[in-house]
Amino acid sequence: MAAQRAGEGTARERHAPVVEVVLALIIERPSYSFELWKRFEARFFELYPLSKTRIYQVVDQLLDLGLIEPMDSESPASRQPRSSTRQPRPSYRATALGARTHREWLAASIQEDPRREELLRRLLGTGASDARAMLQIVDVYERACLDDMARKSDAHDTAAPPFEDEAAELRDSLIAEERRLAREAQIKFIAYARRRIRAFTDDDAARA
């Protein structure tokens, strides 16, 4: 019950992206801590260059929140090679609360775009008739978008692991299409904003 209350608070409060990513990896496939770190490193290191220790801390955090749990050490999915000197390594799986919380995190994160929020905040902060300042803000937004596109393109070219299965290929193709559509929307907005601002300044100059 306490873990459920903690998890419900977690769903409302959200956490660092790495916490969400590690939980997603465990939902995708139960793993022990070292395996999780290797999977994280292979897929997400370009985005979140974290140490093995940090990943272990995240696993402990997810355990404390009741979002994951150790698997039965005798279950086939959790068996790991054992040596006479090492303790068995527990594998972790998501709890029902963990799966539900992750869905809520995803729904919340889809609505968030830090660049968009910053753009709107700055536009709202300009004077009502300060069109030149608005144009400068749009220019800054465009540079940030272009830089982000370049980083993601480089990461895709240098870190493209082979697909694990058809579902993984589908997942990655959906992510790629979402990014393409988001870039397309950003470019369309930038062109639209410039057109409207310049039309306004031209009309203003004609009236002067």
C-alpha positions as CSV (number, residue, x, y, z in Angstrom):
1,M,0.0,0.0,0.0
2,A,2.8,2.4,0.9
3,A,4.6,1.6,-2.4
4,Q,1.3,2.2,-4.3
5,R,0.9,5.7,-2.7
6,A,4.6,6.5,-3.5
7,G,4.1,5.4,-7.1
8,E,0.9,7.5,-7.4
9,G,2.9,10.5,-6.2
10,T,5.6,9.7,-8.7
11,A,3.1,9.7,-11.5
12,R,2.1,13.2,-10.6
13,E,5.6,14.6,-9.9
14,R,7.5,13.1,-12.8
15,H,11.2,12.3,-12.6
16,A,14.4,12.8,-14.5
17,P,14.3,11.4,-18.1
18,V,16.8,8.7,-17.2
19,V,14.4,7.3,-14.6
20,E,11.7,7.0,-17.2
21,V,14.1,5.4,-19.7
22,V,15.4,2.8,-17.3
23,L,11.8,1.9,-16.3
24,A,11.0,1.6,-20.0
25,L,13.9,-0.8,-20.5
26,I,12.7,-3.0,-17.7
27,I,9.1,-3.0,-19.1
28,E,10.6,-4.0,-22.5
29,R,12.5,-6.9,-21.0
30,P,13.2,-7.9,-17.4
31,S,17.0,-7.6,-16.7
32,Y,19.5,-7.5,-13.9
33,S,21.3,-4.3,-13.1
34,F,24.5,-4.8,-15.1
35,E,22.5,-5.9,-18.1
36,L,20.3,-2.9,-17.8
37,W,23.4,-0.6,-17.8
38,K,24.7,-2.3,-21.0
39,R,21.3,-2.0,-22.7
40,F,21.1,1.7,-21.6
41,E,24.6,2.4,-22.9
42,A,24.0,0.8,-26.3
43,R,20.7,2.7,-26.9
44,F,20.7,5.9,-24.9
45,F,24.3,6.9,-24.1
46,E,24.4,9.6,-26.8
47,L,21.4,11.3,-25.0
48,Y,22.3,10.6,-21.4
49,P,26.0,9.8,-20.8
50,L,25.6,8.3,-17.4
51,S,27.8,6.0,-15.3
52,K,27.0,2.5,-14.3
53,T,26.7,3.6,-10.7
54,R,24.0,6.1,-11.6
55,I,22.0,3.4,-13.4
56,Y,22.2,1.2,-10.3
57,Q,20.9,4.2,-8.2
58,V,18.0,4.5,-10.6
59,V,17.2,0.8,-10.1
60,D,17.2,1.3,-6.3
61,Q,14.9,4.4,-6.7
62,L,12.4,2.4,-8.9
63,L,12.4,-0.4,-6.3
64,D,11.8,2.1,-3.4
65,L,8.8,3.6,-5.4
66,G,7.3,0.1,-6.0
67,L,7.6,0.5,-9.8
68,I,9.8,-2.6,-10.2
69,E,10.3,-5.7,-8.2
70,P,12.8,-8.6,-8.1
71,M,11.8,-11.7,-10.0
72,D,11.8,-15.1,-8.5
73,S,15.4,-16.2,-8.7
74,E,14.3,-19.7,-9.9
75,S,12.2,-18.4,-12.8
76,P,13.7,-19.2,-16.2
77,A,13.7,-15.6,-17.3
78,S,15.8,-14.5,-14.3
79,R,18.4,-17.2,-14.2
80,Q,21.9,-16.0,-14.6
81,P,25.2,-17.9,-14.8
82,R,26.4,-18.5,-11.3
83,S,29.9,-19.0,-9.9
84,S,30.8,-20.5,-6.6
85,T,32.0,-17.2,-5.3
86,R,29.3,-14.8,-6.5
87,Q,25.8,-14.3,-5.3
88,P,23.0,-14.7,-7.9
89,R,22.1,-11.4,-9.5
90,P,18.4,-10.5,-9.2
91,S,16.5,-9.6,-12.3
92,Y,13.9,-6.9,-12.1
93,R,10.5,-6.6,-13.8
94,A,7.9,-3.8,-13.8
95,T,5.0,-4.0,-11.4
96,A,1.5,-3.2,-12.5
97,L,1.9,0.1,-10.8
98,G,5.2,0.6,-12.8
99,A,3.6,-0.1,-16.1
100,R,0.7,2.3,-15.4
101,T,3.0,5.0,-14.1
102,H,5.2,4.7,-17.2
103,R,2.1,5.2,-19.4
104,E,1.2,8.3,-17.4
105,W,4.7,9.7,-17.7
106,L,4.7,9.1,-21.5
107,A,1.3,10.9,-21.9
108,A,2.7,13.9,-19.9
109,S,6.0,14.0,-21.7
110,I,4.3,14.1,-25.2
111,Q,2.7,17.4,-24.2
112,E,6.0,18.9,-23.2
113,D,8.5,20.5,-25.6
114,P,11.1,22.7,-23.7
115,R,12.0,24.7,-26.9
116,R,8.3,25.4,-27.6
117,E,7.6,26.5,-24.0
118,E,10.7,28.7,-24.1
119,L,9.6,30.2,-27.4
120,L,6.1,31.0,-26.1
121,R,7.5,32.4,-22.9
122,R,9.8,34.8,-24.7
123,L,7.2,35.9,-27.2
124,L,4.8,36.6,-24.4
125,G,7.5,38.6,-22.7
126,T,8.0,41.0,-25.6
127,G,6.2,44.4,-25.9
128,A,3.0,44.4,-27.9
129,S,4.5,46.4,-30.7
130,D,8.1,45.1,-30.5
131,A,8.0,43.1,-33.8
132,R,11.8,43.2,-34.3
133,A,12.3,41.5,-30.9
134,M,9.8,38.9,-32.0
135,L,11.7,38.2,-35.1
136,Q,15.0,37.8,-33.1
137,I,13.3,35.3,-30.9
138,V,12.1,33.3,-33.9
139,D,15.7,33.4,-35.3
140,V,17.0,32.0,-32.0
141,Y,14.3,29.3,-32.0
142,E,15.3,28.4,-35.6
143,R,19.0,28.0,-34.6
144,A,18.1,25.8,-31.7
145,C,15.9,23.6,-33.9
146,L,18.6,23.3,-36.5
147,D,21.3,22.5,-33.9
148,D,19.0,19.8,-32.4
149,M,18.4,18.3,-35.8
150,A,22.1,18.2,-36.5
151,R,22.8,16.4,-33.2
152,K,20.1,13.9,-33.7
153,S,21.3,13.2,-37.2
154,D,24.9,12.6,-36.1
155,A,23.7,10.4,-33.2
156,H,21.6,8.3,-35.7
157,D,24.6,8.0,-38.1
158,T,27.1,6.9,-35.5
159,A,25.0,4.9,-33.1
160,A,22.6,2.7,-35.1
161,P,22.4,-0.7,-33.4
162,P,21.0,-3.6,-35.3
163,F,17.3,-4.2,-34.7
164,E,16.6,-6.8,-32.1
165,D,13.3,-7.9,-33.7
166,E,10.5,-6.6,-35.9
167,A,8.8,-4.9,-33.0
168,A,12.0,-2.9,-32.3
169,E,12.2,-1.9,-36.0
170,L,8.6,-0.7,-35.8
171,R,9.3,1.2,-32.7
172,D,12.3,3.0,-34.2
173,S,10.5,3.8,-37.4
174,L,7.6,5.4,-35.4
175,I,10.1,7.5,-33.5
176,A,11.9,8.5,-36.7
177,E,8.6,9.5,-38.2
178,E,7.5,11.5,-35.1
179,R,10.8,13.4,-35.3
180,R,10.4,14.1,-39.0
181,L,6.9,15.4,-38.5
182,A,8.0,17.5,-35.5
183,R,10.9,19.0,-37.6
184,E,8.5,19.7,-40.5
185,A,6.1,21.5,-38.1
186,Q,8.9,23.6,-36.6
187,I,10.1,24.7,-40.1
188,K,6.6,25.6,-41.2
189,F,6.0,27.6,-38.0
190,I,9.3,29.5,-38.4
191,A,8.4,30.4,-42.0
192,Y,4.9,31.4,-41.0
193,A,6.1,33.5,-38.1
194,R,8.6,35.4,-40.2
195,R,6.0,36.1,-42.9
196,R,3.6,37.5,-40.4
197,I,6.1,39.6,-38.5
198,R,7.6,41.0,-41.7
199,A,4.2,41.9,-43.1
200,F,3.4,43.6,-39.8
201,T,6.7,45.7,-39.9
202,D,6.2,46.5,-43.6
203,D,2.6,47.8,-42.8
204,D,3.9,49.7,-39.8
205,A,6.6,51.4,-41.9
206,A,4.1,52.3,-44.6
207,R,1.8,53.9,-42.0
208,A,4.7,55.9,-40.5
